[in-house]
Structure formats: C-alpha cells, structure tokens
Amino acid sequence: MKINLYLDCDGVILDTIPAIDKALQKLGYSYKGQRKNELFMKDFLKNRFNWEEEIELIPILNNSIDKIKKLDGMGIFNIKILTHVISDSEAVAKKRLFAKLLPDIEVITIFKDISKTSVGNVKNSILVDDFLPNVVDWNSKSGIGIKFSGKETSDDVIRITDLMELVDFVNRWGLIKE
C-alpha cells in the first residue's frame, strides 16, 4: 500500500521567495522589509505579482522535479503537491506549470487562510513543508509532518534537506506495508 505524500510547492519544489523579492525590488520594496506586513504582501501577491509570467522564471530547488519523478517511479508514494495560494491566478499558474513538469502528479491548491490539514485523510500521511507551523499543524492531526531544510526547526519535528531522504525515512520507520 502506497504512503500518501504531500509536497509543499514554495520552498520545497520552487525557490519562490527570491522571485517575489525581485518583483518587489522593481517597485522599490524588499521582501525582507515587507514579509511581516501581511496586508501589503497579500495585496502584492494577489494584485501585482504576475503569476502567469513569473512562475516560469522561478528556479527549481535542489533538482526537485527529477527527484519527485524518481520517488514516484519507486511505487512507494502516492504523491501530491499541496500548496497554499493567495489568488486564483496563482492557483492556475501553479497547476499549469506542474501539468507540464509533473503531469502525473495531482496539484491541490488551497487558500492561505485554510489549514493544509483540510485536504482529507491526514492520518499517517506525510507532509513535507518548509514552513514549521504547517508541519506542527499536520503532526497535531496524526499526520507525519517533515520540515524541509531551513534553520527554523524544533526538536519535535523531523527534518530533511533532500527529498530523496524520504526513502530512508520510510524504511527506517517501517512505514512501507505490503
């Protein structure tokens, strides 16, 4: 039986923050200076960031597309991309991009103010996310939340820096069941 594996998009598959920062700099702002200004960022990402054009320019992190293809080919995981979005245009752009890059992988978009745990059966499903509160929330609902990379972590949270580490993780924890 395959393990449900949900992969976050921004910060796990795509290096979105530098692209957003570059677009902000064109307007005379910086991401670092605005990231805590939630209203400004929501407005910018919803109304001023051109997701259709920019999504194609966002770099792929750590060769993640090829690694997802490898993981999918192993037959261990039922892989889905689970991403928070600010707008319909962001959702459409992400779905279109992944339809080209990973046509066999379902993309689930949910608005930022909705918990990723609302996707359905979280219990014993894995979420790989770079945002610690999402990982903690997933764990609180009997899921297996794994923090991807970055410095922000917790002793209570499993952390990986490469998607291929998931294979060792499921083997070590005995999660694969025939």
C-alpha positions as CSV (number, residue, x, y, z in Angstrom):
1,M,0.0,0.0,0.0
2,K,1.4,3.4,-1.0
3,I,2.0,6.2,1.5
4,N,0.3,9.5,0.9
5,L,3.0,12.1,0.4
6,Y,2.1,15.7,0.1
7,L,4.8,18.1,-1.0
8,D,4.7,21.8,-0.5
9,C,5.5,23.9,-3.5
10,D,7.1,27.1,-2.4
11,G,10.3,26.5,-0.6
12,V,10.3,22.7,-1.3
13,I,10.0,22.4,-5.0
14,L,10.2,26.1,-6.2
15,D,12.5,28.8,-4.9
16,T,9.7,31.3,-4.9
17,I,10.9,33.9,-2.3
18,P,13.8,35.3,-4.4
19,A,11.4,35.7,-7.4
20,I,9.0,37.6,-5.2
21,D,11.8,39.7,-3.8
22,K,13.0,40.6,-7.3
23,A,9.5,41.7,-8.3
24,L,9.2,43.8,-5.1
25,Q,12.5,45.5,-5.7
26,K,11.3,46.7,-9.1
27,L,8.6,48.6,-7.1
28,G,11.2,49.9,-4.6
29,Y,10.4,47.4,-1.8
30,S,12.1,44.3,-0.4
31,Y,10.7,41.0,0.7
32,K,12.7,41.2,4.0
33,G,11.1,44.5,4.8
34,Q,7.6,43.5,3.9
35,R,7.2,39.9,4.8
36,K,5.7,40.7,8.2
37,N,3.3,43.3,6.6
38,E,0.6,40.7,5.8
39,L,-1.8,43.1,4.1
40,F,0.8,44.6,1.8
41,M,2.1,41.1,0.8
42,K,-1.4,39.7,0.2
43,D,-2.2,42.7,-2.0
44,F,1.1,42.5,-3.8
45,L,0.8,38.7,-4.5
46,K,-2.9,38.9,-5.4
47,N,-2.9,42.0,-7.5
48,R,0.6,43.0,-8.6
49,F,2.7,39.8,-8.9
50,N,2.1,38.4,-12.4
51,W,2.0,34.7,-11.6
52,E,1.4,33.7,-15.3
53,E,4.8,35.2,-16.3
54,E,6.8,34.8,-13.1
55,I,6.0,31.2,-12.4
56,E,8.1,30.1,-15.5
57,L,11.1,32.1,-14.2
58,I,11.1,30.7,-10.6
59,P,14.1,28.4,-10.1
60,I,13.5,24.7,-9.2
61,L,15.1,23.9,-5.8
62,N,17.7,21.1,-5.5
63,N,16.7,19.3,-8.7
64,S,13.3,18.6,-7.0
65,I,11.4,17.8,-10.2
66,D,13.7,14.9,-11.1
67,K,13.7,13.7,-7.5
68,I,9.9,13.7,-7.4
69,K,9.9,11.7,-10.7
70,K,12.3,9.2,-9.1
71,L,10.2,8.9,-5.9
72,D,7.0,8.5,-8.0
73,G,8.7,5.7,-10.0
74,M,9.6,3.8,-6.9
75,G,5.9,2.9,-6.2
76,I,6.2,3.7,-2.5
77,F,4.3,7.0,-2.5
78,N,1.1,8.4,-3.7
79,I,2.5,11.9,-4.4
80,K,0.5,15.1,-4.5
81,I,1.6,18.7,-4.5
82,L,-0.2,20.7,-1.7
83,T,0.3,24.4,-2.0
84,H,-1.1,27.5,-0.3
85,V,-2.2,30.2,-2.7
86,I,-3.2,33.8,-2.4
87,S,-5.2,34.1,-5.6
88,D,-6.9,32.2,-8.3
89,S,-4.2,33.4,-10.8
90,E,-1.5,31.8,-8.6
91,A,-3.5,28.6,-8.4
92,V,-4.0,28.5,-12.2
93,A,-0.3,29.3,-12.8
94,K,1.0,26.6,-10.5
95,K,-1.4,24.0,-11.9
96,R,-0.3,24.8,-15.4
97,L,3.4,24.7,-14.5
98,F,3.1,21.3,-12.8
99,A,0.9,19.9,-15.6
100,K,4.0,20.4,-17.8
101,L,6.7,19.4,-15.3
102,L,4.9,16.6,-13.5
103,P,1.8,15.6,-15.5
104,D,1.1,12.5,-13.4
105,I,1.1,14.4,-10.1
106,E,-2.0,16.0,-8.7
107,V,-1.8,19.6,-7.6
108,I,-4.0,20.7,-4.7
109,T,-4.3,24.4,-4.1
110,I,-5.9,25.8,-1.0
111,F,-6.1,29.4,0.1
112,K,-3.6,30.6,2.6
113,D,-6.1,31.1,5.4
114,I,-7.2,27.4,5.3
115,S,-5.1,24.7,7.0
116,K,-3.4,22.2,4.9
117,T,-4.9,19.5,7.1
118,S,-8.3,20.2,5.4
119,V,-7.2,18.1,2.4
120,G,-8.8,15.0,3.7
121,N,-7.1,11.9,5.3
122,V,-4.1,13.4,7.1
123,K,-3.6,10.4,9.4
124,N,-0.4,8.6,8.6
125,S,0.1,10.7,5.5
126,I,3.4,12.6,5.1
127,L,3.6,16.4,4.5
128,V,7.0,17.9,3.5
129,D,6.9,21.6,4.1
130,D,9.4,24.4,4.7
131,F,7.0,26.3,7.0
132,L,7.2,25.0,10.5
133,P,3.7,25.9,11.6
134,N,2.3,23.8,8.7
135,V,4.4,20.8,9.9
136,V,3.3,21.2,13.5
137,D,-0.3,21.5,12.5
138,W,0.0,18.4,10.3
139,N,1.5,16.5,13.2
140,S,-1.3,17.6,15.5
141,K,-3.8,15.8,13.2
142,S,-2.0,12.5,13.4
143,G,-0.1,13.1,10.2
144,I,3.7,12.8,9.7
145,G,5.0,16.4,9.2
146,I,8.5,16.8,8.0
147,K,10.3,20.1,7.9
148,F,12.2,20.7,4.7
149,S,15.5,22.5,5.0
150,G,16.0,25.9,6.5
151,K,17.1,26.9,10.0
152,E,13.7,27.1,11.7
153,T,13.1,23.7,13.3
154,S,12.0,22.1,16.5
155,D,13.2,19.1,18.5
156,D,9.7,17.6,18.0
157,V,9.9,17.8,14.2
158,I,11.7,15.5,11.7
159,R,13.8,17.5,9.3
160,I,15.2,16.6,5.8
161,T,17.3,18.7,3.4
162,D,16.8,16.5,0.3
163,L,13.6,14.8,-1.0
164,M,15.4,11.5,-1.6
165,E,15.9,11.3,2.2
166,L,12.2,10.3,2.3
167,V,13.1,6.8,1.1
168,D,15.4,6.2,4.1
169,F,12.9,7.7,6.4
170,V,10.1,5.4,5.4
171,N,12.4,2.4,5.5
172,R,13.8,3.3,8.9
173,W,10.3,3.9,10.4
174,G,8.8,0.8,8.8
175,L,6.1,2.8,7.1
176,I,6.0,0.6,3.9
177,K,3.4,-2.1,4.2
178,E,2.8,-4.7,1.5
